[in-house]
């Protein structure tokens, strides 16, 4: 086990919170023991001082110990299928119950016992009411066919309450899933830890997509909502289950109920950038050179004498009058220009997240690469609308030329899952251009330091966009 890698998992703030927590809790327990000893020894003055200091330490625990623990416990509990968890208010209430209970037992004061009974009754009623609110609830969600990053999309949500008598109050609906199976750059953890520890650490955390908060669902009723959501980044969201939760009625507990869902991958297509770098695609597409063979194009190839099988509509009457022989026009075959979009030449930068951030699900963001992906998505949409054949080459994906709605979605799917390469092959562009035709326009989206711009002038049909 690599000790240096293990130290990366612990921050200075964690060590400081640990030290403060140990000191405060130990001091509080010591003072509580001193109070008990002084009470039994009939040292009323010492017992009063120790009890006052104990309350101070309890206040310090409420300020410095409980909030960080509650925050981390809530984050861990969200990854586990627990039926309920204490909220921050519930944690404070639990501490107060323990303090009042200890004080009532220590002093024998009947008023404190009454207060303790009321507090326990409130927590019990709140727990049962929250548990009952989530019983017999069913959820249905419908997503649209296409979703683009940074663009709002509608979600249809239906929650049905199957209870005969009791309504449901304050229900929060969420869909849980994962954006990837493992954390980014997981090799160092596989090499440093045993397999059973590495498997636990490498698993990407679940992320929750909050859909809506529904205040009231009548018995045997259905609440239908149409909500809008927006994904910040392209990629994949793999749905694992649905979660219904409520803090009803007092907010001391957060009850949750997870419902199984049919696993489905939602692809988030790249944001279609409206600020595409200037490129004269129109002139490039309009300058397709005719092939030097007969065909049904619009460019004149040559004139020849009329033959019996020729179409009379192809007779060139001016040439016929000039030469005194029937002459026909022969046209050259031509093909429409096709666009091949190639993305490459980007190198991963130095702004990699720390190990702790990657374990929390954070991934590296490369602005230049993301800008190239967004520009490619916008170009593809324009080419599909114009009826031009297109293809995309990014990473290991190299899709063929075509023009259809389904082919556009295939190309956008490849862009949605594209990742920046760890290393750049010196001849990456030459390999992509090996199978290009004479009428193909190659649009290269690359980094400014890749050197492609310098060689672009040698190829009349090579267009570059640098980022």
MIKE-613865 format. One line per 3 residues: number of its first residue (from 1); their letters; for each residue x, y, z of C-alpha. Coordinates in steps of 0.5 Angstrom, whole numbers, plus 500, padded with zeros to 3 digits. Layout:
// residues N
NUM) a) X,Y,Z ~ ...;
END
This chain:
// residues 467
1) xxx) 500,500,500 ~ 503,507,498 ~ 503,511,504;
4) xxx) 504,518,500 ~ 498,516,496 ~ 494,514,503;
7) xxx) 496,521,505 ~ 493,524,499 ~ 486,522,502;
10) xxx) 486,526,508 ~ 487,533,508 ~ 489,538,513;
13) xxx) 482,540,515 ~ 480,533,516 ~ 486,532,521;
16) xxx) 484,539,525 ~ 477,537,525 ~ 479,530,528;
19) xxx) 484,534,533 ~ 478,539,535 ~ 473,533,536;
22) xxx) 477,529,540 ~ 479,534,545 ~ 472,537,546;
25) xxx) 469,530,547 ~ 474,528,551 ~ 473,534,555;
28) xxx) 466,534,556 ~ 466,527,558 ~ 471,528,563;
31) xxx) 467,534,566 ~ 461,530,566 ~ 465,524,570;
34) xxx) 467,530,575 ~ 460,532,576 ~ 457,525,577;
37) xxx) 463,524,582 ~ 462,531,586 ~ 455,530,586;
40) xxx) 456,523,590 ~ 461,526,594 ~ 456,532,596;
43) xxx) 461,537,593 ~ 455,542,591 ~ 460,548,589;
46) xxx) 465,543,585 ~ 459,540,582 ~ 456,546,580;
49) xxx) 462,549,577 ~ 463,542,573 ~ 456,542,570;
52) xxx) 457,549,568 ~ 463,547,564 ~ 460,541,561;
55) xxx) 454,545,558 ~ 460,550,555 ~ 463,543,552;
58) xxx) 456,541,550 ~ 456,548,546 ~ 463,547,543;
61) xxx) 461,540,541 ~ 454,543,537 ~ 458,548,534;
64) xxx) 465,544,532 ~ 463,537,532 ~ 456,536,530;
67) xxx) 456,540,523 ~ 462,536,520 ~ 460,529,522;
70) xxx) 452,531,520 ~ 455,533,513 ~ 459,527,512;
73) xxx) 454,522,515 ~ 449,525,510 ~ 453,524,504;
76) xxx) 455,517,506 ~ 448,516,507 ~ 446,518,500;
79) xxx) 450,513,497 ~ 447,507,502 ~ 440,505,502;
82) xxx) 438,507,509 ~ 431,508,510 ~ 432,515,514;
85) xxx) 437,519,516 ~ 438,525,521 ~ 437,532,519;
88) xxx) 442,537,522 ~ 436,539,526 ~ 434,532,528;
91) xxx) 442,531,530 ~ 441,538,534 ~ 435,535,537;
94) xxx) 438,528,539 ~ 444,532,542 ~ 439,536,546;
97) xxx) 435,529,548 ~ 441,526,551 ~ 443,532,555;
100) xxx) 436,533,558 ~ 436,526,559 ~ 443,526,563;
103) xxx) 441,532,567 ~ 434,529,569 ~ 437,522,571;
106) xxx) 443,526,574 ~ 439,531,578 ~ 432,527,579;
109) xxx) 428,533,577 ~ 421,531,575 ~ 420,538,570;
112) xxx) 426,535,566 ~ 423,528,566 ~ 417,532,563;
115) xxx) 421,536,558 ~ 424,529,556 ~ 418,526,555;
118) xxx) 415,531,550 ~ 421,531,546 ~ 421,524,545;
121) xxx) 414,524,544 ~ 415,529,538 ~ 421,525,535;
124) xxx) 416,519,535 ~ 410,522,532 ~ 415,525,527;
127) xxx) 418,519,525 ~ 412,515,524 ~ 408,520,520;
130) xxx) 414,521,515 ~ 415,513,514 ~ 407,513,513;
133) xxx) 408,519,508 ~ 412,515,503 ~ 408,508,503;
136) xxx) 405,506,497 ~ 408,511,492 ~ 409,510,485;
139) xxx) 413,514,480 ~ 414,515,473 ~ 418,519,469;
142) xxx) 419,521,461 ~ 425,524,458 ~ 426,527,451;
145) xxx) 429,523,446 ~ 435,528,445 ~ 438,532,450;
148) xxx) 444,537,449 ~ 448,540,455 ~ 447,547,457;
151) xxx) 440,547,454 ~ 433,546,458 ~ 429,540,457;
154) xxx) 422,538,459 ~ 421,532,464 ~ 414,529,465;
157) xxx) 414,526,472 ~ 408,522,475 ~ 407,520,482;
160) xxx) 401,516,484 ~ 399,515,492 ~ 396,508,493;
163) xxx) 394,509,500 ~ 386,509,501 ~ 386,514,507;
166) xxx) 392,518,508 ~ 395,523,503 ~ 402,524,502;
169) xxx) 406,531,504 ~ 412,534,502 ~ 415,529,497;
172) xxx) 421,530,494 ~ 422,526,487 ~ 430,525,485;
175) xxx) 433,520,480 ~ 439,517,482 ~ 445,515,477;
178) xxx) 452,515,475 ~ 456,519,470 ~ 461,514,469;
181) xxx) 463,507,472 ~ 469,509,475 ~ 473,515,477;
184) xxx) 478,518,472 ~ 485,516,472 ~ 484,510,476;
187) xxx) 490,506,475 ~ 494,509,481 ~ 489,507,486;
190) xxx) 489,500,482 ~ 497,499,483 ~ 497,502,490;
193) xxx) 491,499,494 ~ 489,491,495 ~ 484,489,490;
196) xxx) 478,489,495 ~ 480,496,497 ~ 481,499,490;
199) xxx) 474,496,488 ~ 471,500,493 ~ 475,507,492;
202) xxx) 474,506,484 ~ 467,506,484 ~ 464,513,482;
205) xxx) 459,516,486 ~ 452,516,485 ~ 449,523,483;
208) xxx) 442,525,484 ~ 438,529,479 ~ 432,533,483;
211) xxx) 426,533,479 ~ 421,537,483 ~ 418,538,490;
214) xxx) 410,536,491 ~ 407,539,497 ~ 401,534,497;
217) xxx) 398,528,494 ~ 391,526,495 ~ 389,519,497;
220) xxx) 388,515,491 ~ 391,521,487 ~ 396,522,482;
223) xxx) 400,528,482 ~ 403,530,475 ~ 409,535,474;
226) xxx) 412,538,467 ~ 419,540,470 ~ 425,543,466;
229) xxx) 432,541,467 ~ 439,542,465 ~ 445,538,464;
232) xxx) 452,542,465 ~ 456,538,461 ~ 456,533,456;
235) xxx) 457,525,457 ~ 452,520,460 ~ 448,519,465;
238) xxx) 446,512,467 ~ 439,511,471 ~ 440,506,477;
241) xxx) 433,508,481 ~ 429,513,483 ~ 428,516,490;
244) xxx) 422,519,494 ~ 424,523,500 ~ 420,527,505;
247) xxx) 422,531,512 ~ 415,531,514 ~ 412,534,519;
250) xxx) 418,537,523 ~ 424,536,519 ~ 428,532,524;
253) xxx) 428,526,520 ~ 429,525,512 ~ 425,519,510;
256) xxx) 427,516,504 ~ 424,510,499 ~ 428,508,493;
259) xxx) 424,505,487 ~ 427,500,482 ~ 428,503,475;
262) xxx) 429,500,468 ~ 437,501,467 ~ 438,506,462;
265) xxx) 443,510,459 ~ 441,518,457 ~ 446,521,453;
268) xxx) 447,528,454 ~ 449,531,447 ~ 455,537,447;
271) xxx) 452,544,447 ~ 452,547,440 ~ 456,553,440;
274) xxx) 453,559,437 ~ 460,562,436 ~ 464,558,431;
277) xxx) 470,560,429 ~ 470,563,422 ~ 471,558,416;
280) xxx) 469,558,409 ~ 465,552,409 ~ 460,554,403;
283) xxx) 465,556,398 ~ 469,550,400 ~ 463,546,398;
286) xxx) 461,550,392 ~ 468,549,389 ~ 467,541,388;
289) xxx) 471,539,382 ~ 468,535,376 ~ 471,528,375;
292) xxx) 474,527,368 ~ 469,523,366 ~ 462,523,362;
295) xxx) 456,524,367 ~ 450,528,368 ~ 453,534,371;
298) xxx) 453,541,369 ~ 460,542,367 ~ 461,541,359;
301) xxx) 466,536,358 ~ 467,536,350 ~ 463,537,344;
304) xxx) 462,531,339 ~ 458,528,333 ~ 451,526,334;
307) xxx) 450,519,334 ~ 443,515,333 ~ 442,514,341;
310) xxx) 443,521,343 ~ 438,525,346 ~ 436,531,342;
313) xxx) 436,535,348 ~ 443,535,348 ~ 444,538,341;
316) xxx) 448,544,341 ~ 445,548,336 ~ 450,554,335;
319) xxx) 456,549,334 ~ 451,545,329 ~ 450,551,325;
322) xxx) 458,553,325 ~ 460,546,323 ~ 454,544,319;
325) xxx) 454,538,323 ~ 450,536,328 ~ 453,536,335;
328) xxx) 452,534,342 ~ 454,537,348 ~ 458,531,353;
331) xxx) 458,533,360 ~ 462,531,366 ~ 460,527,372;
334) xxx) 461,531,378 ~ 460,529,386 ~ 457,533,391;
337) xxx) 463,535,396 ~ 463,531,403 ~ 465,534,409;
340) xxx) 470,530,414 ~ 470,533,421 ~ 477,531,425;
343) xxx) 478,533,432 ~ 485,532,435 ~ 492,535,437;
346) xxx) 489,536,444 ~ 493,534,450 ~ 491,534,457;
349) xxx) 493,540,461 ~ 496,540,468 ~ 489,542,472;
352) xxx) 488,535,474 ~ 483,534,480 ~ 486,532,486;
355) xxx) 485,525,488 ~ 480,527,494 ~ 476,531,488;
358) xxx) 476,525,483 ~ 474,520,489 ~ 468,525,490;
361) xxx) 466,524,482 ~ 470,531,480 ~ 473,530,473;
364) xxx) 478,534,469 ~ 475,540,464 ~ 479,542,458;
367) xxx) 476,548,456 ~ 479,548,449 ~ 477,541,448;
370) xxx) 470,542,450 ~ 470,548,445 ~ 472,544,439;
373) xxx) 467,539,441 ~ 461,544,441 ~ 463,547,435;
376) xxx) 463,540,432 ~ 456,539,434 ~ 454,546,431;
379) xxx) 457,544,424 ~ 454,537,424 ~ 447,540,425;
382) xxx) 448,545,420 ~ 451,540,415 ~ 445,535,416;
385) xxx) 440,541,415 ~ 444,542,408 ~ 443,535,406;
388) xxx) 451,534,406 ~ 454,528,407 ~ 459,528,413;
391) xxx) 463,524,418 ~ 466,525,425 ~ 473,522,427;
394) xxx) 475,523,435 ~ 479,519,439 ~ 478,512,437;
397) xxx) 471,513,434 ~ 472,514,426 ~ 464,514,423;
400) xxx) 463,513,416 ~ 460,518,411 ~ 453,519,411;
403) xxx) 447,524,411 ~ 441,522,415 ~ 438,524,422;
406) xxx) 440,517,425 ~ 447,518,423 ~ 447,525,426;
409) xxx) 445,522,433 ~ 451,517,432 ~ 456,523,431;
412) xxx) 453,527,437 ~ 453,520,441 ~ 461,520,439;
415) xxx) 462,527,441 ~ 458,526,448 ~ 463,520,450;
418) xxx) 469,523,447 ~ 475,524,452 ~ 482,528,451;
421) xxx) 488,523,449 ~ 493,522,454 ~ 498,522,448;
424) xxx) 498,525,441 ~ 501,521,435 ~ 505,525,431;
427) xxx) 502,522,424 ~ 495,522,427 ~ 492,527,422;
430) xxx) 495,523,416 ~ 492,517,418 ~ 485,520,418;
433) xxx) 486,523,411 ~ 489,517,408 ~ 482,515,406;
436) xxx) 479,521,403 ~ 476,522,396 ~ 478,528,391;
439) xxx) 472,532,393 ~ 472,531,401 ~ 473,537,405;
442) xxx) 477,536,411 ~ 475,540,417 ~ 480,539,423;
445) xxx) 479,542,430 ~ 485,542,433 ~ 490,546,439;
448) xxx) 493,552,437 ~ 500,548,438 ~ 499,542,434;
451) xxx) 502,545,428 ~ 496,543,423 ~ 495,550,421;
454) xxx) 502,551,418 ~ 501,545,413 ~ 494,547,412;
457) xxx) 496,551,406 ~ 499,545,402 ~ 492,542,402;
460) xxx) 486,546,398 ~ 481,542,401 ~ 484,542,408;
463) xxx) 480,547,413 ~ 483,548,420 ~ 479,551,426;
466) xx) 484,552,432 ~ 483,553,440;
END
